[in-house]
Structures are given as C-alpha cells and as structure tokens.
Amino acid sequence: MGIQGLLPVLRPISEAIHIQKFANKRVGIDGYSWLHKGAFGCALELCTGVSTSRYLDYFIERIKMLLYYNVVPVVVFDGARLPVKSETEAIRRESREMYLEKGKKLMKEKKWTHAVECFQRAVNITPIMAHQVSQVLIEMGIAVTVAPYEADAQLAWLCFQNEVDAVITEDSDLIAYGVNRIIYKMGRSGDGFLISRKNLGALEGLALSYFTQDMLQLMSIIAGCDFFPGIRGLGIKKAHEIVKRYHTLDRVFWFLKNNPKFQVEQDDRERMAKALMTFKYQRVYDHRHQKLVFLTQLRENDPLVHSMMKVDANLEFLGPLIPDDIVQGIAQGRLHPCTWECIIDHSQSNKSACLDEQTTVKSPTKQRGIVVRKDKSPSVTSQPTSKTNCCPRIRILDFFQKPKTSRNLTSIVSSPWLNVIRGKRKEVKESMIDSDCNSSLKKCKRESLEKGILQPNQNIINRLSEKDNGNLDHFRYQPSQDGTSIPCSRK
C-alpha cells in the first residue's frame, strides 16, 4: 500500500528516465513488487490451482532487460511479517479471501470478465513463489537476498551502505525510509520515473525543504502507512500542515487529541511511536557480519527509544530476534522466513523453461522466439499479445473489436457464435441472410453480368432472387450453330 496519497503529490518532481541512465551501477529491486505485477497476468491460474510459471517468466524477462543495458540488479524479497504490521496484514487477508470467493462464484456463472478482476485482487504472493524465482536468479549469477522482515528496510540499508545506487519499486514507503533515488512505474522497455530526495524541497504546494527525516516520517504515519492506518479525515496535505506547525510526535498527538475534527484513540500515541521507530530502527540483515542489525544506529539517549524500551526491553516490534544461523539460511533462501523450515524446491521444470542454454541476453525491443532448453527440446515462448493470454476476458474483447473491412456487418453482428457469447442464444433466420445478400450485390456487378463481361459464380447464382435470375438466363444457354440452345456447363 505504501503512504496514502504521497505519490500523486510527488508527480511534479518525478523525472522521466530510462534505466540505461544507471548503466554499470548496482540497482536494488523490490522483488515482491515485480511478483505482484507478474501474477496479475496469471491470476486465474493461481487462484484456481492451475500450475503456471508466467510470473516467473515476467520476472526473468525484466532481469534480462536490465542486463542488456549493463545494469547490475540486486534483488531483495520480503521475509516475515512485522508485529506492527499485523493489523494491515489481517485487513489484506480478509480482502483477498472475499475476492477469491466472489471470483469463484462469478466463474461458476460464466461471468469471466468480472471473475478475473476479482482473482487479480485475490492473488497472494507466497515465499514459495519467491524461492522459485530466487533459484533461477542464482543460476544466472544475480545477487539475491531474502530480508528478515521488510524488503523496503533492507533496500534502504543497502542504500545507506552505498551498495546500491537506486531502488526499483512500486511502494512509496522508501521515501519515508530515506532512500535517495527511487524508480517507479518501470515498464518492460526500461522507461520509468525517478524521484530524487534532493528534489523534495522544490515541490510546490508541499514545502519539504525544512523537514527533517523525523518530520517526514511523522507526516507519513499520520497520513496512513503500513504500520499505522492513519487518522480518519486526514490527508497528506493536511498532515503536512500539522507536522510543519507542531514538529514532534507529542505535540502533534496533543493537537489531534484536542481537535474535535479528528477521532483519536488513547493507544494511538503508542502505535504512532512504534511506527516511527520502525521507520528508523527496523532490524535488517548485515551480509558482511551475517547477523541482524538495526537499520540505523540505535540512540539510547533518544527519548522515544528510552520510553519504548521501558515497555519492551528487546524492542520486539522492530522484528523479533533471530539466531544467526537461522537468519543466514533465510537470507540465502534455504529456510522459510516464517516457519524456519527448509524449503523444498519443486521448480526444476520451471528453471529450464526460463533460462536459455547459454543465458543469452537479447534486446528487450525484439519479440521472443524459439528457446532451446537444457534438455535440447525446443519450445516456443508466448508472444506478448493479448491473444495468448489465458484470460477469457481478453479473447472475448479481441473478438468484439471492429474488423478491418468495409462490407456490411449485419451477418457478423448477428452470427450464432456472437449471440452465444452475448447470452442471446438465438439462431439467425434465413430471411435475414437473403436480405443481406441482396443488398450486398452491387449495381456494377449486375451490369457486368448482363453484358457478359464476367462469368457468374454458381454460389452467387444460387443466392440471387428471382428478379436477378431472369437477367442471367443467357449465361446458362448458349446458341449452337444450327440455332438450337445447348446448355452450358456450370463452373
């Protein structure tokens, strides 16, 4: 979800770029954002239990695009859920279950269009799917890390350590974490939008030049984020005005509590404090020392930290502590981030379908063709067109598109196949066909037939009315030399 309403406000300072700008540089990738976009096109299979690897193909295709432009990708996947995010996850889980049941019901009613839309909202990205993608990436030589908790915090830590120069994501939380360069809306050709932290002060209508990092995070929290649902009736612009005036958490909470326009609960102050500390000190994985560390150095003299340590000495809401050997297995993708159990790989057949024998990187502008697998069996990859989409909605919409012809469309519109799709289930009457054929015969063809310039087709003769048949009698009988009529052979 990210920060509610933040990305539209930052659109004026978004710079349209191409990923080639970061050639020969390391770029972090939010793996789950690409998995969500890849699963969007195969939601029907994922929700109905049909085996598919299309989300895997989507991911690998974009990785190869980055490699083509000499960009070094660093992929980070989400791990376990944070305790402060439990409320948000519960709401999302209920929403997915609701849309899943609704989609199955619509599918039984053969309402394919609405069913697929519901399935797209019900798709759940699992660590098993991330494991399948990571195994293919490791074989390609791509750096992959599974974060102990949030991938956003792990990517921010990599930026703070100068290990990546930018981050590709669809989540606006990285702005609150303090990432300098974020790439949004990147397409398959490498075009996207870059938001640089240095340009936040130039934003008109939302002056952030005098905002500290704590103030920016506090504004994001009261507007609504993954760690706190926000204050009802409070948008991003109003949140900016309040934080600009009151600066700190205690003063902002005092204003909200004493203002009758806003509904504030008694425990909201503690929840807001936990969310603020999560943005600043969330636990991440340090691959150099192979252990958990804080996102930024924990300052015990910070009044907020001191007050929260009285409630929770280990600060478990920042991410429960994990033994070093377990967190190493999670980061390497060997252990499930939630259960700590070994992940069994069932994706061997999917690997050979996604990797070429020599892992050849082709131009992203060229269409895909024949790929030779490791088992020497050629296979044709799907063309990026809507006709190959498994979604019945796409095929039906393509059928309804206006055909490239100038002839009368009455017979097409009233065809039995189209009536079945529209639910009419009516047969076309012969009188409609006859009237259509009579009206489609042009005057120039009749004149040509009468003058003997054209030889009539038997199919046309059989479909003409009695009036037209009289004009074609001289084609059916040719006079012989003695004056008798001899029937001419019909073609």
Phi, psi and omega in degrees: 000311182079199181274126187292123173077008184278315184299317177300327180290329182273004182300322180299333181259009177282131183254124177287122183225173169243147185297343178297343176299333181255030176297140181064024176233158179270131182234126177281148183230128172283101188299322183291332177294321177287326177296320178297317180291324177289324179287343180298325181277349178232035181296326181297317180291316183295323183278341179256005176081016179274133181293132181208153176232021184293326175294328176292317177298319179300315183295312183294325179299319180285329174296317178294328176295318177296318179295326179297325179264019174062031175267135181266107182277144173233108187265133178233128178253154176291153177249229180284164181274141178284148177300326181288349181258008185295322180294316179296319180293324178294319178296317180294321180295316177297321179295317179297318179295321179296313181290331177294314178295321179294321179294319178296322178294317179292328179291324176295328177276002179061033173262078191296320184300309181288329179295315180295322177299321178291320180295326178295331176276345185259358183294134178242120178275125186249160175299335178294319177296317178296324179294319179298318179292318183296324179295322176292319180295322179296321177294333177278353181085022180269139177287124182230136177222136172260117182292150176296328179223260184273131176293330179299316179292322178296319177294322177296320178296320177297323177293318180295330179271006180059035178263344172225149182265340179200170181228133175260122182202176172238008185254128181279358179297333182296336175293318178290331177289336178103022178289138186285315184230124183231134180251123180244160171054044180278126181270184184289340179268354178102002179277141180197190181235132182253129174246117180258139182295330182292343181266001181296328180289341181271006182284124179277138179086348179216075186292114180244010184294328181260009180276132170278173179295323178295320179293321178295320178292321179295320176299319180294326183289311184286340174282335178120123179214188181290336184264347179207130185291350181091173179264129182298133180084010183241114178266183185292324182288319177293323176298322177296318180296319182292314181292324178297331183271323188250344168070301190258166182296314183297317181289323177294317180294323177298318180295315181295323182290326183266005178257119183292347180288338186244141178261112184238130177275165183291326182271005181293331180296316179293320179294321177293323178294320178294320178296319180295319178289330178294320175296331186264322192232020183302146181283133180229177182257127175262106184287343179283318178259355176055055178201170178282140175222168175278151180302315171232162183298129183288124179259107183288340177279356176290124181303324180294317178294318181297319181290323181285331178290337174291328179278317182223104186295324182270358181052054183294337180290343174279359184124117180302149179294141181233134176303151186299319181292327178289316182292331175293317178295323177294313182297326180277354178085012180274332184244147177292130185293340182261319184260346182064019178266157180292134180272124178273129184273117175249018189251025181297325180289332180284333182295312183293336179283339185258335182258134171287166182297326179247012181051055182285133177262118182253167180295134180291347180274348180270150178283150178284149182228228183275133180242131178266119182279174179293334180273015176065014180259117183289146177218148181259121179285155185290140177283145183283061177235162183288341183288334179272357180290136182287348184290121180300333180299318184294317182294321180292319179295323176296324181292327182279354180294152184293123181290155182274076179208155181252003182280173181296133186260014182296319182291328179288314183295329183257020181290152181297323181297319179291326178295326178293319180296319181282355178086007182282319178054050178241148178269148180279133181281149181295331180294326178292321180293316180297314181296325179292320181292320179297318181287336182276347178282120185276158184293325181294326178292322179297315180297322180293322179292320181293325181278353178083014180286321182249145173269121185291147175277140184297326179295322178291320180299318182292338184261357180282156177284173181297328180295320181283330180297329179293333180279352184247014182294328185285349174276337184273339181228128178249133180290137177276179182292331180270005176096353179274157181269131179244128178297137178267148182289137180271139179266000000 
